[in-house]
Amino acid sequence: MQAVIRLINFDPLLPPELGDQKRFHEMVRDMKRYNTAGQACWARYFRETAGEA
């Protein structure tokens, strides 16, 4: 996971001829979806366990 975040942060600095821009943008899109899903899971968990402490 950290490697993907590092790549997303570093790759935009590279000129397009040094990397596959289509795959890079697909990776960013997928990571946004992953993040959205993760936030939804955590929000549901916190709602369901709010009164258990």
C-alpha positions as CSV (number, residue, x, y, z in Angstrom):
1,M,0.0,0.0,0.0
2,Q,2.7,2.5,0.9
3,A,4.5,1.7,-2.3
4,V,1.4,2.6,-4.3
5,I,1.0,5.9,-2.5
6,R,4.7,6.6,-3.0
7,L,4.3,5.9,-6.7
8,I,1.2,8.1,-7.0
9,N,3.1,11.0,-5.3
10,F,6.3,10.6,-7.4
11,D,5.0,9.5,-10.8
12,P,3.3,12.8,-11.8
13,L,6.8,14.4,-11.7
14,L,8.0,12.1,-14.5
15,P,7.6,13.0,-18.1
16,P,5.0,11.0,-20.0
17,E,7.6,9.2,-22.1
18,L,9.0,7.6,-19.0
19,G,5.8,5.9,-17.9
20,D,2.5,4.5,-19.0
21,Q,0.2,7.4,-18.3
22,K,-3.0,5.3,-18.9
23,R,-2.0,2.7,-16.4
24,F,-1.0,5.4,-13.9
25,H,-4.4,7.1,-14.1
26,E,-6.1,3.7,-13.8
27,M,-4.1,3.0,-10.6
28,V,-5.0,6.4,-9.2
29,R,-8.7,5.8,-10.0
30,D,-8.5,2.4,-8.4
31,M,-6.9,3.8,-5.2
32,K,-9.6,6.4,-4.9
33,R,-12.2,3.6,-5.1
34,Y,-10.3,1.6,-2.5
35,N,-10.1,4.6,-0.2
36,T,-13.8,5.3,-0.6
37,A,-14.7,1.7,0.2
38,G,-12.3,1.7,3.2
39,Q,-13.8,4.8,4.6
40,A,-17.3,3.4,4.3
41,C,-16.3,0.2,6.1
42,W,-14.7,2.2,9.0
43,A,-17.7,4.5,9.2
44,R,-20.0,1.5,9.4
45,Y,-17.8,-0.2,12.0
46,F,-17.8,2.9,14.2
47,R,-21.5,3.4,13.9
48,E,-22.1,-0.3,14.9
49,T,-19.7,-0.2,17.8
50,A,-20.3,3.3,19.1
51,G,-22.1,2.2,22.3
52,E,-20.0,-0.9,23.1
53,A,-17.1,0.8,25.0
